[in-house]
């Protein structure tokens, strides 16, 4: 089965965008639809996430405006690809990271 490409971006307060993707090896043949459903269920307000929690590279610009900039990134899509992986973790580890982070957050808020 092909690798999985996770596409995302950072959009600053001025609406300037910085796009990137991470390609995960998919040795366990994770289904793309299953992964996308998980990702969408864990996003903040259905769109955003924190790169440090999801263990993907930060796309912030070199300048920061405390008045309008923010810390979260925006999910764009996932897709199958024949491109070589560019991440130190594989897709199953990425999936586990997402599940773990959100569980910790939910446990914090739910008691």
N, CA, C and O of each residue as an XYZ file, in Angstrom:
444
protein
N       0.853     -1.181      0.000
C       0.000      0.000      0.000
C       0.899      1.245      0.000
O       2.000      1.209      0.551
N       0.454      2.314     -0.594
C       1.276      3.528     -0.666
C       1.411      4.221      0.691
O       0.690      3.923      1.643
N       2.356      5.151      0.742
C       2.528      5.988      1.918
C       1.349      6.959      2.023
O       0.535      7.079      1.108
N       1.285      7.644      3.162
C       0.213      8.615      3.376
C       0.817      9.996      3.566
O       1.739     10.192      4.358
N       0.272     10.947      2.817
C       0.727     12.340      2.871
C      -0.294     13.155      3.659
O      -1.481     13.175      3.333
N       0.197     13.829      4.709
C      -0.599     14.701      5.569
C      -0.303     16.137      5.153
O       0.822     16.608      5.322
N      -1.294     16.835      4.613
C      -1.138     18.208      4.127
C      -1.741     19.187      5.127
O      -2.856     18.997      5.613
N      -0.983     20.236      5.424
C      -1.449     21.222      6.390
C      -0.814     22.572      6.098
O       0.044     22.691      5.224
N      -1.248     23.594      6.841
C      -0.715     24.932      6.618
C      -0.784     25.757      7.884
O      -1.510     25.444      8.828
N       0.001     26.828      7.869
C      -0.125     27.856      8.890
C      -0.616     29.113      8.189
O      -0.060     29.534      7.175
N      -1.662     29.701      8.743
C      -2.233     30.944      8.203
C      -2.112     31.987      9.311
O      -2.752     31.872     10.355
N      -1.287     33.003      9.073
C      -1.099     33.996     10.129
C      -2.260     34.980     10.175
O      -3.200     34.883      9.387
N      -2.185     35.921     11.100
C      -3.260     36.877     11.294
C      -3.514     37.770     10.093
O      -4.606     38.323      9.961
N      -2.535     37.925      9.217
C      -2.691     38.714      8.004
C      -3.138     37.873      6.819
O      -3.201     38.366      5.693
N      -3.448     36.610      7.067
C      -3.890     35.634      6.066
C      -2.788     35.203      5.104
O      -3.073     34.696      4.019
N      -1.530     35.403      5.494
C      -0.418     34.843      4.723
C      -0.318     33.374      5.080
O      -0.479     32.998      6.241
N      -0.051     32.543      4.082
C      -0.092     31.092      4.301
C       1.264     30.456      4.016
O       2.005     30.881      3.130
N       1.557     29.433      4.791
C       2.756     28.628      4.629
C       2.299     27.165      4.589
O       1.848     26.628      5.600
N       2.414     26.526      3.431
C       1.930     25.159      3.225
C       3.062     24.149      3.357
O       4.217     24.448      3.053
N       2.716     22.952      3.815
C       3.690     21.866      3.849
C       2.950     20.532      3.930
O       1.723     20.477      4.022
N       3.734     19.475      3.891
C       3.171     18.135      4.050
C       4.210     17.238      4.695
O       5.414     17.480      4.614
N       3.711     16.203      5.333
C       4.558     15.179      5.920
C       4.118     13.860      5.307
O       2.926     13.560      5.232
N       5.095     13.078      4.872
C       4.784     11.791      4.264
C       5.203     10.695      5.233
O       6.371     10.576      5.602
N       4.220      9.902      5.632
C       4.438      8.824      6.587
C       4.487      7.485      5.858
O       3.662      7.209      4.987
N       5.458      6.663      6.222
C       5.458      5.279      5.735
C       4.197      4.612      6.268
O       3.732      4.922      7.365
N       3.656      3.702      5.484
C       2.394      3.061      5.854
C       2.546      1.535      5.829
O       1.835      0.857      5.087
N       3.465      0.991      6.632
C       3.717     -0.456      6.590
C       2.546     -1.299      7.087
O       2.446     -2.480      6.756
N       1.658     -0.690      7.884
C       0.512     -1.423      8.423
C      -0.736     -1.263      7.570
O      -1.821     -1.703      7.950
N      -0.575     -0.630      6.417
C      -1.684     -0.449      5.469
C      -2.908      0.206      6.102
O      -4.031     -0.275      5.949
N      -2.682      1.289      6.802
C      -3.790      2.026      7.404
C      -4.658      2.589      6.290
O      -4.158      3.137      5.308
N      -5.942      2.448      6.457
C      -6.897      2.930      5.480
C      -6.984      4.454      5.562
O      -7.117      5.020      6.646
N      -6.908      5.103      4.413
C      -6.932      6.558      4.345
C      -8.223      7.135      4.926
O      -8.186      8.135      5.643
N      -9.344      6.522      4.626
C     -10.633      7.008      5.129
C     -10.682      6.935      6.651
O     -11.179      7.848      7.310
N     -10.166      5.851      7.196
C     -10.114      5.687      8.661
C      -9.253      6.770      9.297
O      -9.644      7.368     10.300
N      -8.080      7.025      8.718
C      -7.179      8.033      9.258
C      -7.800      9.424      9.154
O      -7.737     10.200     10.107
N      -8.387      9.740      8.026
C      -9.001     11.058      7.844
C     -10.140     11.272      8.845
O     -10.292     12.364      9.392
N     -10.922     10.250      9.078
C     -12.016     10.343     10.048
C     -11.470     10.622     11.443
O     -12.012     11.455     12.169
N     -10.397      9.926     11.819
C      -9.768     10.158     13.121
C      -9.254     11.589     13.214
O      -9.523     12.288     14.191
N      -8.516     12.021     12.202
C      -7.955     13.376     12.206
C      -9.062     14.407     12.380
O      -8.966     15.282     13.241
N     -10.097     14.311     11.580
C     -11.175     15.299     11.639
C     -11.890     15.294     12.983
O     -12.377     16.333     13.429
N     -11.958     14.141     13.628
C     -12.629     14.069     14.929
C     -11.795     14.689     16.047
O     -12.324     14.984     17.119
N     -10.506     14.889     15.811
C      -9.615     15.405     16.846
C      -9.206     16.856     16.643
O      -8.489     17.409     17.477
N      -9.636     17.479     15.569
C      -9.275     18.864     15.288
C     -10.019     19.833     16.198
O     -11.148     19.565     16.607
N      -9.400     20.934     16.507
C     -10.018     21.997     17.285
C     -11.010     22.717     16.375
O     -10.627     23.247     15.332
N     -12.257     22.736     16.761
C     -13.319     23.341     15.960
C     -13.314     22.838     14.522
O     -13.655     23.579     13.599
N     -12.929     21.584     14.332
C     -12.992     20.953     13.030
C     -11.947     21.395     12.029
O     -12.015     21.002     10.865
N     -10.970     22.209     12.449
C      -9.994     22.739     11.507
C      -8.556     22.736     11.991
O      -7.653     22.483     11.194
N      -8.305     23.006     13.267
C      -6.959     23.331     13.730
C      -6.367     22.293     14.671
O      -7.065     21.475     15.270
N      -5.051     22.367     14.771
C      -4.307     21.503     15.682
C      -2.997     22.190     16.037
O      -2.595     23.161     15.397
N      -2.334     21.668     17.075
C      -1.034     22.188     17.500
C       0.060     21.235     17.020
O       0.046     20.050     17.353
N       1.006     21.755     16.239
C       2.040     20.899     15.648
C       2.893     20.192     16.695
O       3.308     19.053     16.479
N       3.159     20.835     17.809
C       3.980     20.184     18.833
C       3.277     18.955     19.406
O       3.943     17.991     19.781
N       1.965     18.970     19.479
C       1.218     17.819     19.986
C       1.102     16.718     18.933
O       1.061     15.538     19.279
N       1.048     17.086     17.663
C       0.884     16.116     16.581
C       2.222     15.689     15.995
O       2.274     14.828     15.116
N       3.310     16.293     16.485
C       4.680     15.919     16.093
C       4.943     16.064     14.594
O       5.503     15.175     13.953
N       4.521     17.210     14.055
C       4.846     17.570     12.676
C       5.546     18.928     12.714
O       5.387     19.664     13.688
N       6.317     19.281     11.678
C       7.088     20.532     11.685
C       6.219     21.795     11.791
O       5.127     21.878     11.228
N       6.737     22.745     12.516
C       6.108     24.049     12.704
C       6.279     24.883     11.433
O       7.361     24.916     10.848
N       5.214     25.551     11.013
C       5.251     26.350      9.786
C       5.117     27.854     10.043
O       4.870     28.620      9.111
N       5.278     28.278     11.294
C       5.166     29.706     11.593
C       6.199     30.497     10.793
O       7.280     29.998     10.482
N       5.847     31.729     10.470
C       6.763     32.638      9.786
C       7.791     33.158     10.782
O       7.633     32.978     11.990
N       8.824     33.790     10.291
C       9.903     34.300     11.145
C       9.512     35.481     12.009
O      10.177     35.761     13.007
N       8.454     36.174     11.650
C       8.012     37.314     12.451
C       6.729     36.946     13.188
O       5.990     36.058     12.761
N       6.475     37.628     14.285
C       5.307     37.326     15.112
C       4.651     38.622     15.549
O       5.332     39.545     15.994
N       3.338     38.697     15.425
C       2.569     39.848     15.873
C       1.600     39.366     16.949
O       0.616     38.694     16.643
N       1.872     39.702     18.192
C       1.030     39.244     19.301
C      -0.416     39.698     19.187
O      -1.302     39.087     19.787
N      -0.668     40.740     18.442
C      -2.020     41.262     18.286
C      -2.895     40.368     17.410
O      -4.097     40.260     17.653
N      -2.312     39.723     16.392
C      -3.146     38.990     15.435
C      -2.716     37.554     15.157
O      -3.525     36.769     14.662
N      -1.477     37.184     15.456
C      -1.027     35.827     15.145
C      -1.459     34.842     16.229
O      -1.800     35.240     17.343
N      -1.441     33.566     15.892
C      -1.894     32.510     16.799
C      -0.937     31.322     16.686
O      -0.022     31.333     15.862
N      -1.147     30.317     17.503
C      -0.198     29.207     17.582
C      -0.636     27.948     16.853
O       0.175     27.034     16.707
N      -1.871     27.855     16.390
C      -2.352     26.611     15.788
C      -2.157     26.583     14.273
O      -1.989     27.616     13.625
N      -2.184     25.373     13.738
C      -2.062     25.117     12.303
C      -3.377     24.533     11.790
O      -4.219     24.085     12.568
N      -3.532     24.546     10.487
C      -4.792     24.144      9.862
C      -4.608     22.859      9.050
O      -3.701     22.761      8.224
N      -5.464     21.895      9.292
C      -5.462     20.659      8.515
C      -6.028     20.943      7.134
O      -7.020     21.659      6.993
N      -5.385     20.370      6.107
C      -5.872     20.537      4.747
C      -6.429     19.227      4.191
O      -7.581     19.182      3.759
N      -5.611     18.144      4.199
C      -6.073     16.871      3.641
C      -5.069     15.770      3.933
O      -3.951     16.028      4.380
N      -5.485     14.542      3.672
C      -4.579     13.397      3.635
C      -4.811     12.697      2.305
O      -5.909     12.730      1.751
N      -3.763     12.066      1.806
C      -3.869     11.381      0.526
C      -2.823     10.275      0.453
O      -1.808     10.314      1.148
N      -3.086      9.301     -0.390
C      -2.083      8.284     -0.676
C      -1.044      8.881     -1.607
O      -1.360      9.738     -2.433
N       0.207      8.426     -1.474
C       1.269      8.898     -2.346
C       2.323      7.813     -2.534
O       2.523      6.957     -1.672
N       2.979      7.870     -3.664
C       4.126      6.994     -3.915
C       5.432      7.687     -3.556
O       6.507      7.107     -3.708
N       5.345      8.931     -3.080
C       6.534      9.660     -2.661
C       7.154      8.985     -1.433
O       6.457      8.349     -0.643
N       8.456      9.133     -1.291
C       9.168      8.545     -0.153
C       8.805      9.266      1.142
O       8.545     10.469      1.142
N       8.789      8.525      2.236
C       8.476      9.130      3.523
C       9.527     10.182      3.879
O      10.687     10.074      3.482
N       9.103     11.199      4.632
C      10.009     12.253      5.079
C       9.862     12.505      6.579
O      10.206     13.579      7.074
N       9.350     11.512      7.290
C       9.135     11.617      8.725
C       9.859     10.487      9.441
O      10.033      9.395      8.899
N      10.276     10.772     10.670
C      10.924      9.752     11.493
C       9.924      8.767     12.087
O      10.314      7.704     12.570
N       8.649      9.109     12.056
C       7.630      8.195     12.564
C       6.786      7.694     11.396
O       6.665      8.365     10.371
N       6.208      6.516     11.562
C       5.355      5.988     10.492
C       3.898      6.344     10.781
O       3.592      6.987     11.786
N       3.027      5.930      9.911
C       1.615      6.311      9.995
C       0.945      5.775     11.267
O       0.138      6.477     11.878
N       1.262      4.570     11.662
C       0.646      4.007     12.867
C       1.094      4.798     14.106
O       0.310      4.993     15.035
N       2.352      5.251     14.117
C       2.840      6.071     15.230
C       2.191      7.453     15.214
O       1.876      8.005     16.269
N       1.994      8.006     14.032
C       1.308      9.292     13.907
C      -0.124      9.171     14.426
O      -0.593     10.019     15.185
N      -0.792      8.136     14.022
C      -2.162      7.889     14.468
C      -2.221      7.760     15.993
O      -3.097      8.342     16.634
N      -1.298      7.004     16.566
C      -1.257      6.822     18.018
C      -0.982      8.146     18.737
O      -1.530      8.398     19.810
N      -0.138      8.981     18.148
C       0.159     10.294     18.723
C      -1.091     11.148     18.788
O      -1.362     11.780     19.809
N      -1.849     11.173     17.711
C      -3.083     11.960     17.680
C      -4.067     11.446     18.729
O      -4.658     12.231     19.470
N      -4.238     10.144     18.789
C      -5.173      9.560     19.761
C      -4.745      9.875     21.183
O      -5.587     10.211     22.016
N      -3.466      9.774     21.479
C      -2.947     10.004     22.836
C      -3.123     11.456     23.260
O      -3.610     11.723     24.358
N      -2.741     12.377     22.422
C      -2.820     13.793     22.771
C      -4.241     14.208     23.076
O      -4.487     14.875     24.081
N      -5.168     13.830     22.240
C      -6.560     14.234     22.439
C      -7.138     13.561     23.673
O      -7.930     14.173     24.388
N      -6.761     12.313     23.941
C      -7.235     11.629     25.139
C      -6.784     12.383     26.384
O      -7.562     12.559     27.321
N      -5.536     12.827     26.395
C      -5.029     13.583     27.540
C      -5.815     14.874     27.687
O      -6.203     15.235     28.798
N      -6.056     15.575     26.592
C      -6.812     16.824     26.647
C      -8.233     16.551     27.133
O      -8.721     17.255     28.016
N      -8.900     15.554     26.581
C     -10.261     15.241     26.997
C     -10.318     14.866     28.473
O     -11.229     15.291     29.183
N      -9.353     14.072     28.944
C      -9.330     13.693     30.352
C      -9.136     14.914     31.239
O      -9.703     14.983     32.330
N      -8.340     15.881     30.780
C      -8.119     17.088     31.544
C      -9.419     17.857     31.710
O      -9.740     18.295     32.815
N     -10.171     18.028     30.632
C     -11.391     18.812     30.682
C     -12.569     18.053     31.298
O     -13.472     18.663     31.871
N     -12.558     16.729     31.178
C     -13.691     15.951     31.678
C     -13.510     15.488     33.124
O     -14.423     14.924     33.727
N     -12.345     15.729     33.657
C     -12.151     15.382     35.059
C     -11.236     14.254     35.189
O     -10.950     13.816     36.303
